Amino acid sequence: MSWLSRQAAKGRPEHELIASPGRDIAVTAVVLTLTAVVFIAVFNLLGLVSVTLPVRIAIAGFLALRRAWWHLAAFVAAIVLSEVLIGTLKGIYDRARPPGSLVATSGASFPSGHSIAASVTIVAAVIALVPPGRRRAWWGAGAVAFSVLMALSRAYLGAHWLSDAIAGVLLGTSCALLAALVVGALQRRRGRRQPGGPAPPAGQPASGTTEPVDRR
């Protein structure tokens, strides 16, 4: 006989056992605690400079080894732009952080540095490393999902206001896209000045696209 059946046999209605306020509070507390642990152990660590910097260096080194100079330029430009924006906007807004953060914080709250760093790194990496097509679309969707989870984790842990985290995702993604657009435009402009140059490699976008194309 199950615990629920034994308690019901003692005269306690099953609906009271299932809807017990104490049990609901305990379950909620366990779920919230586990969620906080996951956010702290995973997303908080992934947004630290000690993690993002080696990842960025590794991606840049890989692109350099492949001689994908235009993609490397777009990736580095996106990272540099995002870092400039983080310091500049934090200094301008100087917004106080929410009280009771579950993780160690420093500096102003707006925008979320974790959200910017995560989104610009992963989106710029997808643009630089994954050829255009359905595969890039899937990777892009995964990058957006990861960025959103990072933003939610920052708000959940009390490290930022939700608006700080959302702004970080939007700024990081915008930096990656803007860098790809600008570098792509510069590459097309250079290509027009050098008619008869080598054609783009197989699988790379044509000259009319809005992202950098390697010419090897």
N, C-alpha and C positions, 0 to 999 in steps of 0.2 A: 504493500500500500504506500502510495506516495505521501510526501509531507502535506501536500494540499488536501489529499483525501483524509488523512488522519486529523488535520485541523477541522475539516468540515464535519467529521464524525463527532467531534467534541462539541458541536453546536454552533460553530462560527461559519456564517454563510461564505460561500466561495467568492462572491463578488467583493466582500469586505477584505478578504485575504489578498486578492489580486490588486485591488485599488488601495492598498494600505498606504497612507501618507508617509509613514516612516520608511517603508520599503522603496517608495518612489524617490524620496530624498536621498536614500543611500545609493540607489542605482544612478541617479543623476550625478551625485558627487563622484562616484567611481568613473563615470564616462568623462566628466569634465577634467578629472585628474589625469586620466590616460591621454586625453586630447592635449592637455598642457605638456605632458611629458614628451609626446611625439613632436609637437611644435618646437619645444626647447631643444630636444635631442637632434632633430633633423633640420628644420627650416632655420632656426636661429643660428645653428652652426654653419649652414650652407651660405648664409649671407655675410659671414665674417670675412674680413680682408685676408686673413690667413688661409682661407679656402678659395675665395674668388681670385685672388692674385695669382696663385700657381696655375689655376685653371686657365686664366686669361693668357698667361705666358705660354702654357702648353699649346693652346689653340694658335696663338701668333707664331710660335715656332714651327708648328705643323704646316701652316700656310706658307711660311718662308721656305721650308724644305721643298714644298711642292712648287715653289716659284709663282704662287698665286698672288702676285703683287697687288693687283687691284682689290681683290677680296681682303687681303691683309690691310690695305689702306683703309677700306671701309670699316673693318672690324676695329682697328686701332682708333680711328676717328670717332666712332661711336662711344668707345670707352672713355676717351679723353673728354669728349663733350659732356658725357654724363657726370664725370667727376667734377668738372668745372661747375656744372649746374647745381650739384649737391651743396658744395661749399657756398656758392653765391646765394642760392635761395634760402639756405639755413640762416645766413647772415642777414638777409633782407627781412625775412618774416620773424625770425627769433621767437618762434612759438614754443610755449612751455609744453612739456610732455604730460600725458595723463598721470594721475597719482596711482601708486600701488602696482608698479610694473613688476612682473614676475622674473624679469631678466635684467642684468646690469645694462644701464643706458648712459649716454653722455651726449652733450650738445643739444641743439634745438631739435624740435620734433618734426617740423615741416621742411622738406618732404622726407619720406622714409628712405634712408640710405640703403637698407637691406633690400627694399622693393626695387629701387632703381638699379642697384648692382645686379640683382638676380635677373631682372627682366632684360636689361640691356645686354648682359652677357649671353644669355641663352638665345635671345632673338637674333642678335648679331651673329652668333655662332651658327644658327640654322641657316641664315642667309649666306654665310661664307662657305659652309661645309656641305650643304645638301643641294644637289642640282634641282632646278625648277621642275615642277611636275607634281603628281599626286603624292609622291613620297615627301616632298617638302611641305605639302599642305598638312599631312599628318604630323610631321615633326613640329610644324608651326602651331598646330592646335595643342600639342603637348606642351610647347613652350609657354603658350598663353595660360594653360591650366596651371602649370607650375608657378607662373608669376602671380596668378590670382591667389593660389594657396599661400604663397609667401606673404602677400598683402594681408590676407585674413589672419595669418599666424601672428603678424606684428600687432594687429589690433586686438586679437584674442589675448595675447600675453601682456597687454597694457603698455607696450613699448611705444606705441604711436596711437594717435586718433585714427579712426578709419579713413578719414579724408586724407591724412598724410600718406597712408599706405596705398590708397587708390591713386593718388597723384604720383607716387613713386613708380607704379606700374606704367601709367600713361607716359610719364617722362622718359623712363628707360626704353620703352617700346618705340617712342617717337625718335629718340636719339639713334637707335639702330636703323630705323627706316629712313630717316633723314640722311644719315651718313651714306647709306646704300644709294639713295637717289642722287646725292651730290657727286659721289665718286663715279657713279655710272654715267652721269652727264659729262663729267670731265673726260672720261674714257672715250665716249662717243665723239666728243669734240676733237680729241687728239687723233682718233681714227679717221675723221674727215680730213684732217691735215696731212695724213699719210695714206693716200690712196694706193691700193695694191698691196697693202700690208697683209700679213697672214690672217687667215680666216679664224673665227672663234673655234675653239675645240668642240668636238662632238659632245652633245648634251648640255652645252652652255647656251644661255639666251642669245638671241640675235641682237644686232646693234640698235634696234628700236626699243629695247626693253629698258627698264628703269633701275637696273642694278649692275654692278661691275661685272665685266667679262674678262677672263684671263686671255691674254694673247701670248702664246708661248712660241 
